């Protein structure tokens, strides 16, 4: 069963360009993963530093493989997460 992730990220406006660049690069790398079905990056309207991510994987194992990928560690864990002022994530089974 497909597995979806919706993440809301917020960073200071001064960090927005760095976070945006990292998210766009991780989108490119993630779309090449065998279990990835979708990876969308959105800038939240009227909220400088706000991002919304929508990810879909063939199954939960595909998402776990994504989290184990080197680009996830480099771009999300080491680059994006330290710059965030707020982060929330929702995990869901696709019906």
N, C-alpha and C positions, 0 to 999 in steps of 0.2 A: 504494500500500500504506500502511495506517495506520501512524503513527509515535507511539511512546509515550515518555514521560519519567517517571522516578521519582526524586524528589529527597528527600534526608534533610537537614534543617536543624537546627542546634542553636544556641541563644543562651543568654545568661545569664538566669536566672529573672527578674531585674529588667527585662529587655527583652522578656519574653514577651508582654505585652499589646500593645506596639507592633508586634511582628512578627505576631502573630495578626491584628490589625486590618488591617494591610497585606495579608496573605495572603488574608483574606476579601474585601477590596475588589478585589484583582487577580483573584480567582476570578470575581467578578461581571462584571468587564470582559472577561475572557478567554472566558467562556461566550458572549459576544455576538460573538466573532470568527467569521467564516464557516467556517473550517477546523477549529474546535475541536469535538471530539466529547465530551470529558469533562475536567473539572478538579476534582479532589477535594483537600481540605485536611484532614489528620488531625492531632490532637494525639497524640503518642506516650504511651501509658499508662505511668504510673510514671516519667516522665522530664520533669521541669519544664524548659520551654524546648525540648523536642523536637517536631519537626514532620515529617510525611511528606506529600509531594505526589505525586499521580498525575495525569498529563496525557496526553490522547490527541488527536491531530490527524489529519486526513484523509490527510496525507502530510508529508514532511519540509519541503516548501516552506511548508506551513501553520505549522509550528513556527518556521521562520525569520521568517515574517511576524509571528508573536507576539512574537519577540524584538525586532523592529523597532518595535513599537507603543509609543506614548508612555507608556501606563500601565505597561508592563514596565519601562521606564527609571526612571520616577518611583517606583514602588512596590517593585520588586525590586532593581534595581541601586543606586538612590540611598537607599532606606529600609531594606530588609531585609538585603542583603548586608553592609553595614558593621557590622551588629549581630551577625552570626553568629560563633560560635566554631569551628564545623565545618560543612562542606557537602560532600556527595557526590551525584553525579548519574549515573544510568544511562540510556542511550538504547537503544531497542529497536524493531525492526520487529514489528508485530502480525501474528501468523500466522493 
